[in-house]
Amino acid sequence: MAHTWTFIASVSMLLNVLLCTESGSAAQPLPSLPAAASQGSAEQVARGHLQKARSYAKASGVLEKEGDWHAVDGYYTACEEAWNAVWTCPDSHEILYDASVTYAESLAGLLESADCHGRLSGQGLWVGPKWKPICVPIQTRAMSVDATAIDRIVARPPPANKRITRLHVRCGFGLPVAVRVKPGPPGSTSQQFAPPRQSIAATAVLRFKMPGGENILENFSGPLARDHAASILDLANPVELAAVHIGPAKPLLAADLTAPLLDMLDGMPPVSMAGFLQPFGGSDTQPRLEFLEPHQPGRIPVVFIHGLASDEGTWFDMLNELRSWPTFHRRYEPWVYHYPTGAVFLQSSAVLRQQLTAAVEQLDPAGNDKALRNMVLVGHSMGGLHAKLQVVDSGDTLWNAIACKPFHQVRMRPEVRERMSANYFFRPLPFVKRVVFIATPHHGSMLAALGLGRVASLTVQQPPQAKAIHDEVVDANPDAFRSDYAQRLPTTVDILEPNAHLLNALRNLRIPCWVTTHTVIGTGHKSLAGDYGDCIVSASSARLPGVVSEITVPATHTRVHHQPATIAEVERILAEHLRESGP
């Protein structure tokens, strides 16, 4: 213990030097903690704790700026003093408010400085001297992961992002944080479908024991004098847990449900045209299905599919609103499909079909999880066309849109035949039960047929492997294909031309009766001909026969899925999905 007391004395001396040196004058001495309530009222005792907390936090901020690892211990002590202030005077709303602010600021400084100095991991928070550190254990409460799965605790998430309209926060006690989750071991399902960064919402609460009962030296030095941790770092799910117990006080638990989305957006590659002009190029332009949260059995996946020249970040505004709805948190989990939007439309659909099938089979090989087989797809713009291709039986309709000969009569190598078959011949996915189409060009877009669309189509660099297969098959069968396909592999812009053979073939494919469909149509623009649309897709093109609901939203194409009316409609549809699918 001799080394420990020497360390405590040095830390206390260092903090007191910082506290007593401000603008060349001595600060007021810190009040001593009364031994009993008889030496002062509960509020006076609490004020004493609060003044100590503020002083320690201020001194620790100076140490942190200087890169001194002692800041970790100073912030830790400040958190305990703020905690004790609430415990000592639980009935004072003023004390609770002041202590909550100081506590959150101190805890943020503690987590940041501990992370900076390698003293924070899923194993715990380390405080005290380097030669005999104390491990504060981490407990996850009502979270989807345990502490061992934590990659990092982000105490201060990135600032507001223009892709998210508003923040969902709740005032209270504790520090809202974003918890980054490890992707899982190589080869695991969690690793295979992990996004670049997976973050979930939590509220950090550094929980201490009841104050009092310390001897003189322990009271002077605080929790760092003890051989075992006097606290536990709780990471609580703010959707499932509503309050913190601090002795007789039960303040509301603070929350920030937007923080993890901001953290994930910050970790995404910047939005660029690379995925459109150079599809299937770098790692960020490869198609992949991503789980935005750790998978939990019993939750229904909602798969969001973005449109042309976009990425999965376009959904985060809607996700931010849906995740503030407790039912979505408890019954659904968001998946997104990231894919290059510039070329090989049917190949991207085939990859989505393969990855959805793989995810369901790997997560529930025995087929016992009903939720996984009750999936919902939500597609914006061209993403809606990809969604439709997951629930239709193609027969030979798509093949006949590009070829003049039956598939079995066309000469090609076995491996090429297998690949072409996956792109043009498929059955509906049996586990997809509902599809929401948002501003989907079922009848194409006139912009694709205009000069700008043709220039964009010619600018796209086709994936070398896909182009090589196309050229090989066409050269081996000179009279087997339609002239437009024989000339070059069609891009997604070509597909969206109103008279495109593939688009017409897709439009004629019927969705089976067991799949429920809904349509959201943008009507924020009126053409010179008097037709309404969203500047890109006309209302008539977005309309689909057989849907059970259809609404119009006065918005342009890129904003229609951000509108409150659209988000409310998706929420209504998901609530309806739960009612119709049973408990």
C-alpha positions, 0 to 999 in steps of 0.5 A: 500500500505504500506505493499507492499512498505515495501516488495518491498524495502526489495526485492530490498535491498536483490537483491542489496546485492546479486549483490554487493557481489561477491568474496569479491568485489563490483560489478559495480552499476546498470545503472539507466533507462533514462527518455527519449531517449534524455539521450542516444541512443535507443541501450544504453537504451536497454543495460541498460535494458539488464544489469539489466536483467542479474544482476537480473537473476544472483541474483535470481539464488542464491536465488533459490539455497537457497530455497528463494521464493523471487527468483520468483520475481527476475526472474519476474523482469529480464524477464521484463527488457529483454522484455523492451530491445527488445521493446526499440531497435527493430531494433538491431539483437544483442540486440534481440539475447542477450535479447532472451537468457536472457529472456528465462533463466529468464523465465525458472527460474521463472516457475521452482521456482514458481512451486517449491513454489506453485505459479504456476497453471492453475489459474495463476502465483503469484508474489509479497508479500505473504500478497498481491500477484499479479496474472498474468493470463495465456492465451492459444493461438491456443492451444487445451486446456484452462488454466483450463486444465493445470496440470503443465508447465514443463520449462525444459523437460528431456534430450534427450532419446535414443528412439528419434533419433533427436530433432525438435527445432526452435530458436526464442523468448520465452521459449519452454515448455511441458504443462501437461494436466489434465486427466479430471473428473472421467468417462469422455472420456478424463480420460478413455483414458488418458495416464500416462502423456499427454503433448503438445508443447507450447511456454511460453511468459511473455508479458509486457506492453510498457515500460515508463510512470512509476513514480520514485518508480515504475521505481525503484521497477518494476512491483511488485509495482503495484496492478494489474498484468503488464503482461500476461503469454501466452502459444502459439501453436508454430505450429500455431503461428510463431512470437511474437509482442514486440512493433514494433519488431516481432521476430520468436517464439521459439519452441521445438516440441520434448519436450512433447514427452520426457516428456511423455517418462519420465513418462512411466513405464520402459520398461520391460518383465513384460508385456510379461511374466506376462500379465494382471498383474499390471496396466501397463500390462492391455490393454488400448487405449490412446490419446496422445493429447487432442481430437479435433473434425475434426481430424483423429485418427491414432492408433499405435499398437506396437509389441511383447515384446514392448510398445507404446514408440517404436512409439515416434521416428516416432511420433516426425517426424510426428508431425514436419509436420504441416499437421499432427498437423492440420489434425491428432491426435495420439492414441496408444494401450498399451497391454500385448504382452505375452499371449491371442492374441485374447483377446487383439484384442477384447479389442482393438476392444471394446475400439476403438468402445467405443471411437468413440461412446463417442466422437461423439454419433450423428455420425457427425464427419466424421474424426472419421469415417476415422481412420488409423491403423499402426501396427508394427510386431504383432501389424499388426496382431492386426490391421488386426483383426479390419478390417476383418469378422471372420465368424467361421474361427477362431473358427474352428482353435481351435475347432472340434465342432460348437460354439453353440454345445459346453457347457459353461456358458452364461457369458463364451459364451459371452466372447468367442464369442467376441474373436472369432466372430466379424465384421470389424470396419466400421470406420477404412478405412486404415491399414499400416503393418510394418514388420508384420509376416502374415506367422509367424516367424521361431524363434517362432518354434525354441527352443528359441521361445518354451522356451519363450512360456513356460515361459509366465504366463497365466492370471489366469482368462483366464486360468480358463475359458480355463480349464473349457470349455475344461474339459466340452467338452473333444472332442470339441477342437484340441489337441494343444488348449486342452493342454493349452491356446496358447501364442502369441509366439505359434500364430507366429509359421508358422504352427499355426492353428490360424495364418493360419486362420487369414491369410486366412481372407480377408480384405474388399475392402473399407479398403486400405492397405499398407506394409513396409518390413524390408530387413536388413538381408540375411539368409544362404538360401539367403532369405531377411528379418529383422532377425525376419520376412522374406520378404515373411512372411511380404508380403500381397496380395492386398495392394496398396503399398509395399516398402522394407527398409534395416533395422532389425526388431526392427529398421524398423519403426524408419528408415527415409524411413519408416517414409517418407512412412507413411507420404506419405500414410497419405497425400494420405489418406487426398486427397482420403477422401475429405475435 
